[in-house]
């Protein structure tokens, strides 16, 4: 795992290695162990390395036999031993034992299509000196990020945006389209970013750059849904177990300590169960909890740890988070409204004190219809009986006459829509061009009208989904948007902020392709989400009380924190003139939201949180300096029992190290 960056200039240009080094210095957190740079003529490739495999010999950039092909690579290729054997049989000579070198020789055989053979997570940059061509590629589901921009006749790329800004600060021009998407979704979907001149390479895509021209094409997509029907439930369970066990097993390859992030939910519990079966010694597991019991899943995680005899570590988080938010809003580079980034950061930081690699259970909800919103979408199909003309009448004539905050106002808007639009409305937080105009200033709305509708890209995914049933269309849509730009972006940034590599077996491409082909009734049956996955969990001995409880995920007690412990510091930022004068929201509307939440009239924590994150991003990334330093580290836990940790200004922590035998 590492961070990559680089420049490809004009043919008559010579790239200065110091420029590439400046880019790499912004992403040291991604790879604290080593730095490597190749600068020759018009190309400069750089990397920061977190050593996982071939600790001594795997230094990058890596080249082929005659040094005509060079690569920098972020990720892990799990089928590299098989690929290496095939390539050696064809006469290729290797000088390292790393997975990275396999890609170089595979490129010599297949060109850019070599990425189709890679099984793993990756973002790579490969330069072919003979063809004077750069190849950028990103893994199928977007586990690893990759950004690029054209600036003054040069192509810049990097794992993170800050690497590009280090050599092209003029690119720090905020994109109105990106901000509008943030208001809608709480994140900015690929390929857009928060900056006008910078783009994300979408998952499953590759980019070729030569002679000043960029060509982007897709090399993979989720295959058709519902194409193979198991003969029986037993057959389905056996195949599901075999495929998931293999996806877990191949992710246990590592030359450094390895563990698992355990939430106590179905997905992470399954991963831990299969890790325990494949491991010689106890699996190291890590979980966090909150003092607010309704958000505390630590007891469930502890139950799983005891069931599978893991070496379990817990952390209890208190809401002293101002310093951590400052740090993360600098680290994230874009406004990012998913509050679960905080617990994700904390659990990654704790895990990194013990391991360098951790497996997680991310991806199961998008594969097996695990989110509450899928149940909501199915339950609201009855609204399709409302005549289209009645829905249009309500939206055009009535909705905007009702005061903001009127009970049932947003539900009535949602009910007036057709199925696709209903779901898009349901996942939108600040739909400025649709139902929430009252929050925004007239100036902002006037400018927003000139921008593309943020929902158009989502509509295309829904309409083009390779599925015949409506729920599978939603799974495809979320896989292309929410999974990539929210869930996986969060996991990558929070883990890399602590120099921890996170692997995601649920998103193994072969496993994903097989699961997609299952008919929807194996995933969502009689209102039971993750039907067949829960059956597998029962089969593997995961306690039943974990499988049929209300889904939580990494939620935080924002409702209570914003009414009590964090009220003063949060609302001070939101109501300062500096914030209100940004021009996004009407000052009166912001005050009204705060008043409604504090007074207990309505839960406005989600909206207020996203407004807070946006303001902190403005202050700490856009207006702040380039300094990025982590909050005070938590002291390591001593083996053999409970130890007091020093609480940082970012988070008060109450550590509990529980051995698996309690």
C-alpha positions in Angstrom: 0.0 0.0 0.0 1.3 3.5 -0.7 0.5 6.8 -2.3 1.5 7.7 -5.8 2.0 10.9 -7.7 3.6 12.2 -10.8 3.9 14.4 -13.9 4.0 13.8 -17.6 5.1 16.9 -19.5 5.7 18.0 -23.1 8.2 15.9 -25.1 10.8 18.6 -25.0 10.4 19.1 -21.2 12.5 17.7 -18.4 10.6 17.0 -15.2 12.5 18.1 -12.0 12.6 15.3 -9.4 12.2 17.9 -6.7 8.7 18.7 -8.1 7.7 15.1 -7.8 9.2 15.0 -4.3 7.0 17.9 -3.3 4.0 16.0 -4.4 5.1 12.9 -2.5 5.7 14.9 0.7 2.0 15.8 0.9 1.1 12.1 1.1 3.7 10.8 3.6 0.9 9.5 5.8 0.0 7.0 3.0 3.5 5.6 3.0 5.7 6.4 5.9 8.3 3.7 5.2 10.0 4.7 2.0 10.0 7.1 -0.9 11.0 6.4 -4.5 11.2 8.8 -7.5 11.9 8.2 -11.2 12.5 11.4 -13.2 13.7 11.1 -16.8 13.0 13.5 -19.6 9.3 14.5 -19.7 8.1 12.0 -17.0 8.3 12.0 -13.3 6.9 9.2 -11.1 6.8 9.2 -7.4 5.6 7.0 -4.5 5.4 6.8 -0.8 5.5 3.2 0.5 3.8 1.4 3.3 5.7 -1.9 3.2 3.4 -4.9 3.2 4.9 -7.5 0.8 8.6 -8.0 0.0 9.6 -5.5 2.6 13.3 -5.2 1.4 13.1 -5.8 -2.3 9.8 -4.1 -3.3 11.0 -0.5 -3.6 9.2 1.5 -6.3 9.2 2.8 -9.0 9.7 -0.7 -10.6 10.8 -1.3 -14.2 11.0 -4.1 -16.8 14.2 -5.8 -18.0 15.4 -3.0 -20.3 13.9 -0.1 -18.2 11.6 1.0 -20.9 8.5 0.6 -18.7 8.2 2.1 -15.2 5.4 1.9 -12.7 4.2 3.3 -9.4 1.5 1.4 -7.7 -0.9 1.7 -4.8 -2.7 -1.4 -3.6 -2.4 -5.2 -3.5 -2.7 -7.8 -6.2 -3.8 -11.1 -4.6 -3.3 -13.3 -7.6 0.2 -12.1 -8.3 1.9 -15.5 -7.5 -0.2 -17.2 -10.3 0.4 -14.4 -12.7 4.2 -14.4 -12.0 4.5 -18.1 -12.7 2.7 -17.6 -16.0 5.0 -14.7 -16.9 8.2 -16.5 -15.9 7.1 -19.4 -18.1 6.9 -17.0 -21.0 10.5 -15.8 -20.4 10.1 -12.7 -18.3 12.8 -12.1 -15.7 12.0 -10.7 -12.3 14.3 -8.8 -9.9 11.8 -8.5 -6.9 9.3 -10.6 -5.1 6.6 -7.9 -5.1 3.2 -7.9 -6.7 4.0 -4.6 -8.4 6.6 -6.1 -10.8 4.0 -8.5 -12.1 2.0 -5.6 -13.6 5.0 -4.4 -15.6 5.6 -7.7 -17.3 1.9 -8.3 -17.8 1.7 -4.9 -19.5 4.4 -6.1 -21.9 2.2 -9.0 -22.8 -1.2 -7.3 -23.0 -0.8 -3.5 -23.1 -3.4 -1.5 -21.2 -5.7 -4.5 -21.0 -3.4 -6.1 -18.4 -5.6 -4.5 -15.7 -8.3 -7.0 -16.6 -6.1 -9.8 -15.2 -5.5 -8.1 -11.8 -7.5 -9.4 -8.8 -7.2 -6.9 -6.0 -7.3 -3.2 -5.2 -5.2 -0.8 -7.0 -4.4 2.6 -8.5 -1.4 2.6 -10.8 0.6 4.8 -13.1 2.7 3.1 -15.7 4.9 4.9 -18.3 5.9 3.3 -21.5 9.0 5.2 -22.7 9.0 3.6 -26.2 5.4 4.8 -26.9 5.8 8.0 -24.8 2.5 7.0 -23.2 1.2 7.1 -19.6 -1.4 4.6 -18.4 -3.5 5.3 -15.3 -5.8 2.6 -14.0 -8.1 2.2 -11.0 -9.6 -1.0 -9.5 -13.0 -2.2 -10.4 -15.0 -0.8 -7.5 -12.9 2.1 -6.5 -11.1 0.9 -3.3 -8.1 3.0 -4.1 -8.4 6.7 -5.3 -6.7 8.3 -8.2 -7.0 12.0 -9.3 -5.7 13.8 -12.4 -5.6 17.2 -14.0 -4.2 19.0 -17.1 -2.2 22.1 -16.2 0.0 24.1 -18.6 0.4 21.3 -21.0 1.3 18.7 -18.4 -0.8 15.8 -16.9 -0.6 15.6 -13.1 -1.8 12.7 -11.1 -1.9 11.6 -7.5 -3.6 9.4 -4.9 -4.8 12.6 -3.2 -5.7 16.1 -4.5 -3.2 17.8 -2.3 -0.4 16.2 -4.3 -1.6 18.0 -7.4 -2.0 21.3 -5.6 1.6 21.1 -4.3 2.9 21.8 -7.8 -0.2 23.5 -9.4 -1.8 25.7 -6.7 -3.8 27.4 -9.4 -6.0 24.3 -9.5 -7.5 25.2 -6.2 -10.6 26.7 -7.8 -13.7 25.5 -6.2 -16.2 23.7 -8.5 -19.8 25.0 -8.1 -21.0 21.7 -9.6 -19.0 19.7 -7.0 -20.4 21.7 -4.2 -24.0 21.3 -5.4 -23.4 17.6 -5.5 -22.2 17.7 -1.9 -25.3 19.5 -0.8 -27.4 16.8 -2.4 -25.5 13.6 -1.3 -23.0 14.6 1.4 -20.2 13.5 -0.9 -19.0 14.3 -4.4 -19.5 11.3 -6.8 -16.9 10.3 -9.4 -15.6 11.7 -11.7 -16.2 15.2 -10.2 -14.2 16.7 -7.4 -14.5 19.9 -5.3 -12.2 21.6 -7.8 -13.0 22.7 -11.4 -9.8 21.4 -13.0 -9.3 18.2 -11.1 -11.1 14.9 -11.8 -11.3 11.5 -10.2 -10.6 8.5 -12.5 -13.8 6.4 -12.1 -13.6 2.8 -10.8 -13.2 0.2 -13.4 -11.6 2.7 -15.8 -8.2 3.3 -17.3 -6.8 6.5 -18.8 -4.1 6.7 -21.5 -2.2 10.0 -22.1 0.0 10.6 -25.1 0.8 13.7 -27.3 -1.3 15.9 -25.0 -4.5 13.9 -25.4 -6.4 12.0 -22.7 -8.5 8.9 -23.5 -10.6 7.3 -20.7 -12.4 4.0 -21.2 -14.2 1.5 -19.0 -12.6 -2.0 -18.7 -15.1 -3.5 -16.1 -18.6 -3.1 -14.8 -20.9 -5.0 -12.5 -22.4 -7.8 -14.6 -26.0 -8.6 -15.1 -28.1 -9.1 -12.0 -30.2 -12.2 -11.4 -28.7 -14.4 -14.2 -28.2 -17.7 -12.3 -30.7 -19.4 -10.0 -29.4 -21.9 -7.4 -31.0 -25.3 -7.4 -31.5 -25.1 -3.6 -30.7 -23.0 -0.6 -28.1 -25.5 0.5 -26.4 -25.2 -2.9 -26.5 -21.4 -2.6 -25.0 -21.5 0.9 -22.2 -23.8 -0.1 -21.2 -21.7 -3.0 -21.5 -18.5 -1.1 -19.3 -19.8 1.7 -16.7 -21.2 -0.6 -16.4 -17.9 -2.6 -16.3 -15.7 0.5 -13.9 -17.9 2.3 -11.5 -17.7 -0.7 -11.9 -14.0 -0.8 -10.9 -13.8 2.8 -8.1 -16.3 2.6 -6.2 -14.6 -0.3 -6.3 -11.3 1.7 -4.4 -12.9 4.5 -1.2 -12.7 2.5 1.1 -10.3 4.3 4.7 -9.9 5.6 3.4 -7.7 8.5 0.9 -8.1 11.3 -2.7 -8.3 10.3 -6.1 -8.0 12.0 -9.8 -7.1 11.4 -12.1 -4.2 12.1 -15.1 -5.6 13.9 -18.4 -3.7 14.4 -20.5 -6.6 15.5 -22.7 -6.5 12.4 -23.3 -9.3 10.0 -20.6 -8.5 7.4 -17.6 -7.9 9.7 -18.6 -10.8 11.9 -18.6 -13.1 8.8 -15.1 -11.9 7.8 -13.8 -12.5 11.3 -15.4 -16.0 11.4 -13.7 -16.9 8.2 -10.4 -15.4 9.2 -10.4 -17.4 12.4 -11.0 -20.6 10.4 -8.1 -19.8 8.1 -5.6 -18.5 10.7 -3.2 -20.5 12.8 -3.4 -18.1 15.8 -6.0 -15.8 17.3 -7.2 -13.0 15.0 -6.6 -9.5 16.3 -9.9 -7.6 16.3 -10.7 -4.0 16.9 -13.9 -2.2 17.8 -15.1 1.1 19.3 -18.1 2.1 21.3 -19.9 5.2 22.6 -21.2 6.0 26.1 -24.6 6.5 24.6 -25.9 2.9 24.7 -28.3 3.2 21.7 -25.3 3.8 19.5 -22.9 1.4 21.2 -22.2 -1.8 19.3 -19.2 -2.8 21.4 -21.1 -5.5 23.2 -22.1 -7.2 20.0 -18.5 -7.0 18.7 -17.3 -8.5 22.0 -19.8 -11.4 21.6 -18.3 -12.2 18.2 -14.8 -11.9 19.6 -15.5 -14.4 22.3 -17.3 -16.8 20.0 -14.2 -17.0 17.7 -11.5 -16.6 20.4 -10.0 -13.4 19.0 -7.4 -11.1 20.6 -9.9 -8.3 21.0 -9.3 -4.6 21.6 -12.0 -1.9 22.3 -12.0 1.8 22.5 -14.8 4.0 24.0 -15.1 7.4 22.3 -16.3 10.6 24.0 -17.3 13.7 22.0 -14.2 15.9 22.5 -13.7 15.9 18.7 -12.9 19.5 17.6 -9.2 18.9 17.0 -9.9 15.6 15.2 -12.4 17.3 12.9 -9.9 20.1 12.1 -7.3 17.5 11.2 -9.7 15.4 9.1 -11.2 18.3 7.2 -7.6 19.1 6.1 -6.9 15.5 5.3 -10.1 14.9 3.3 -9.5 17.7 0.7 -13.3 17.7 -0.2 -16.3 18.4 2.0 -17.4 14.9 3.2 -20.6 14.7 5.3 -20.6 11.0 6.4 -20.2 11.3 10.2 -19.1 7.7 10.4 -15.7 8.9 9.2 -14.9 9.7 12.9 -15.4 6.3 14.4 -13.7 4.8 11.3 -10.7 7.1 12.0 -10.6 6.2 15.7 -10.8 2.4 15.1 -8.2 2.6 12.4 -5.9 4.6 14.7 -6.3 2.1 17.4 -5.7 -0.9 15.1 -2.5 0.7 13.7 -0.9 0.4 17.2 -1.1 -3.4 16.8 -1.2 -4.2 13.1 -0.4 -2.8 9.7 -3.2 -4.5 7.7 -6.8 -5.0 8.7 -9.8 -6.6 6.9 -13.2 -5.0 7.0 -16.8 -6.0 6.1 -17.6 -3.1 3.8 -19.6 -3.8 0.7 -22.2 -6.3 2.0 -25.0 -3.8 2.2 -24.7 -2.9 -1.5 -24.4 -6.5 -2.6 -27.2 -8.0 -0.4 -29.6 -5.1 0.0 -28.7 -4.3 3.6 -29.7 -0.7 4.0 -32.9 0.5 5.6 -33.6 2.7 2.6 -34.1 -0.4 0.5 -37.0 -1.5 2.7 -38.4 2.0 2.6 -38.2 2.0 -1.2 -40.1 -1.3 -1.4 -42.7 -0.2 1.2 -43.4 3.0 -0.8 -44.2 1.3 -4.1 -47.8 1.9 -3.3 -47.3 5.6 -4.0 -47.1 4.7 -7.7 -50.9 4.6 -7.7 -51.0 8.4 -7.2 -51.8 9.9 -10.6 -48.9 11.7 -12.2 -50.9 14.9 -12.7 -51.7 15.0 -9.0 -48.0 14.7 -8.1 -47.0 17.4 -10.5 -49.8 19.7 -9.1 -48.4 19.3 -5.6 -44.8 19.9 -6.5 -45.6 22.9 -8.8 -48.3 24.6 -6.9 -48.5 23.5 -3.2 -45.1 22.3 -1.8 -43.3 25.6 -1.8 -46.2 27.4 -0.2 -45.9 25.2 2.9 -43.5 26.6 5.5 -40.2 24.7 5.9 -40.5 22.3 8.8 -44.3 21.6 8.3 -45.0 18.1 9.5 -45.3 15.7 6.5 -44.1 18.3 4.0 -41.1 16.3 2.7 -43.0 13.0 2.8 -45.7 14.5 0.6 -43.1 15.6 -1.9 -41.6 12.1 -1.9 -45.0 10.5 -2.3 -45.7 12.7 -5.4 -42.8 11.2 -7.3 -42.3 8.1 -9.4 -40.2 5.2 -8.1 -36.8 6.3 -9.4 -37.2 9.9 -8.4 -38.6 8.9 -5.0 -35.4 7.0 -4.2 -33.2 9.8 -5.4 -35.2 12.2 -3.3 -34.8 9.9 -0.3 -31.0 9.9 -0.5 -30.7 13.6 -1.1 -30.0 15.8 1.9 -30.0 19.4 0.5 -31.8 19.1 -2.9 -31.4 22.8 -3.7 -33.0 22.6 -7.1 -35.9 20.5 -5.9 -37.7 20.5 -2.5 -35.3 22.4 -0.2 -35.0 25.8 -2.0 -36.0 27.7 1.2 -32.6 27.0 2.8 -30.5 28.6 0.1 -29.8 32.2 -0.8 -31.4 33.5 -4.0 -27.9 34.2 -5.4 -26.8 30.6 -4.8 -30.0 29.2 -6.4 -29.7 31.5 -9.4 -26.2 30.2 -10.0 -27.2 26.6 -9.3 -29.8 26.7 -12.0 -27.1 27.1 -14.6 -25.4 23.9 -13.4 -26.1 20.3 -14.5 -28.8 18.6 -12.4 -26.9 16.6 -9.8 -29.5 13.8 -10.1 -28.9 13.3 -13.8 -25.8 11.0 -13.4 -27.8 8.9 -10.8 -30.7 8.7 -13.2 -28.4 7.3 -15.9 -27.1 4.6 -13.6 -30.6 3.6 -12.6 -31.8 3.5 -16.2 -28.8 1.7 -17.5 -28.5 -0.8 -14.7 -28.1 -4.4 -16.0 -31.1 -5.5 -14.0 -34.8 -6.1 -14.6 -36.2 -5.8 -11.0 -36.4 -2.4 -9.3 -34.4 -3.3 -6.2 -31.4 -4.6 -8.2 -31.4 -1.3 -10.0 -31.0 0.5 -6.7 -28.1 -1.9 -5.7 -26.4 -1.1 -9.0 -26.9 2.7 -8.5 -25.5 2.6 -5.0 -22.6 0.5 -6.1 -21.6 3.1 -8.7 -22.1 6.1 -6.4 -22.5 5.7 -2.6 -20.2 2.7 -2.3 -17.3 4.2 -4.2 -17.5 7.9 -3.3 -18.7 7.6 0.3 -18.0 4.2 1.9 -14.7 3.3 0.2 -13.5 6.9 0.1 -14.1 7.1 3.8 -12.3 3.8 4.5 -9.3 4.8 2.3 -8.8 8.3 3.8 -9.4 7.3 7.4 -7.1 4.3 7.2 -4.4 6.0 5.3 -4.5 9.0 7.7 -3.2 6.4 10.2 -1.0 4.5 7.8 -3.2 1.4 8.0 -4.0 -0.8 5.0 -7.6 -2.0 4.9 -8.6 -4.9 2.7 -12.2 -5.6 1.7 -13.0 -9.3 0.9 -16.7 -8.6 0.4 -15.7 -6.6 -2.7 -13.5 -9.3 -4.3 -14.4 -9.0 -8.0 -15.1 -12.7 -8.5 -17.3 -12.7 -5.4 -19.1 -9.6 -6.5 -19.8 -11.0 -10.0 -21.3 -14.2 -8.5 -23.4 -12.4 -6.0 -24.7 -9.9 -8.6 -26.0 -12.9 -10.6 -28.1 -14.2 -7.7 -31.8 -13.4 -8.1 -33.0 -10.6 -5.8 -35.1 -13.0 -3.7 -31.9 -14.5 -2.3 -30.9 -11.1 -1.0 -34.2 -9.5 0.0 -36.9 -12.0 1.1 -40.1 -11.3 3.0 -38.7 -7.9 4.1 -35.6 -9.6 5.4 -32.5 -7.9 4.1 -29.3 -9.9 3.5 -31.4 -13.1 3.6 -28.8 -15.6 2.3 -25.9 -13.8 4.0 -27.6 -14.1 7.4 -28.2 -17.8 6.7 -24.5 -18.2 6.1 -23.8 -16.4 9.3 -26.0 -18.8 11.2 -24.2 -21.7 9.5 -20.9 -20.4 10.7 -22.0 -20.1 14.3 -22.5 -16.3 14.6 -24.8 -15.7 17.5 -28.4 -15.2 16.3 -29.0 -12.1 18.5 -26.5 -10.3 16.2 -28.3 -11.2 13.0 -31.8 -9.9 13.5 -31.3 -6.7 15.4 -31.8 -3.2 13.9 -28.9 -2.2 11.6 -26.7 0.5 13.0 -23.3 0.6 11.2 -20.8 3.1 12.5 -23.4 5.7 13.6 -22.6 8.4 16.1 -24.9 9.9 18.7 -25.0 13.2 16.9 -28.6 14.0 18.0 -27.6 13.9 21.7 -24.2 15.5 21.2 -25.6 18.4 19.3 -28.2 19.0 22.1 -25.8 18.6 24.9 -22.0 18.1 25.0 -21.1 19.6 21.6 -23.9 22.2 21.3 -21.8 25.2 22.1 -18.7 24.5 19.9 -20.8 23.2 17.0 -23.3 26.0 16.8 -20.7 28.7 17.5 -19.1 27.8 14.2 -22.4 27.5 12.3 -23.7 30.9 13.5 -20.6 33.0 13.2 -20.8 35.8 10.7 -17.8 34.2 8.8 -20.0 31.2 8.2 -23.2 32.9 7.4 -21.6 35.2 4.9 -20.4 32.3 2.6 -23.5 32.9 0.5 -24.8 29.3 0.5 -27.5 29.4 3.1 -29.9 32.0 4.4 -28.8 33.1 7.8 -32.4 32.9 9.1 -32.7 29.3 7.8 -29.5 28.2 9.6 -30.7 29.7 12.8 -34.1 28.1 12.4 -32.5 24.6 11.9 -30.4 25.1 15.1 -33.5 26.3 17.0 -35.6 23.3 15.9 -32.9 20.8 16.8 -31.9 22.3 20.2 -35.6 22.7 21.1 -36.3 19.1 20.3 -38.9 19.9 17.7 -37.1 18.0 14.9 -33.9 16.0 14.6 -31.8 18.2 12.4 -28.4 16.7 13.3 -27.7 15.2 9.9 -28.2 18.5 8.1 -26.4 20.6 10.7 -23.5 18.2 10.7 -23.1 18.5 6.9 -23.2 22.3 7.2 -20.5 22.2 9.9 -18.2 19.9 7.8 -18.6 22.2 4.8 -17.6 25.2 6.9 -14.6 23.4 8.5 -13.5 22.4 5.0 -13.6 26.0 3.9 -11.6 27.1 6.8 -9.1 24.3 7.2 -8.4 23.2 3.7 -9.3 26.0 1.4 -8.2 28.9 3.6 -5.8 27.0 5.9 -2.1 26.4 5.4 -0.7 23.2 4.0 0.2 21.9 7.5 -1.5 18.6 8.2 -0.5 17.0 11.5 -2.5 14.3 13.2 -4.0 14.8 16.6 -2.1 13.6 19.6 -1.6 9.9 19.3 -3.1 7.6 21.9 -0.6 5.7 23.9 -0.4 1.9 23.1 -2.3 -0.6 25.1 0.0 -2.9 27.2 -0.6 -6.6 26.7 -2.2 -8.6 29.5 -5.0 -6.5 30.7 -6.5 -3.0 31.1 -4.3 0.0 30.9 -5.0 3.7 31.2 -4.4 5.7 28.0 -3.8 9.3 27.8 -6.7 11.2 26.2 -5.8 13.6 23.4 -7.5 16.9 22.7 -9.2 15.1 19.8 -10.8 12.3 21.6 -11.2 11.1 25.2 -10.6 7.4 25.1 -11.4 4.7 27.7 -9.4 1.6 26.6 -10.4 -1.9 27.3 -8.2 -4.8 26.1 -10.2 -8.0 26.5 -8.6 -11.3 25.9 -10.7 -13.8 24.1 -11.0 -16.1 27.1 -13.2 -13.8 29.3 
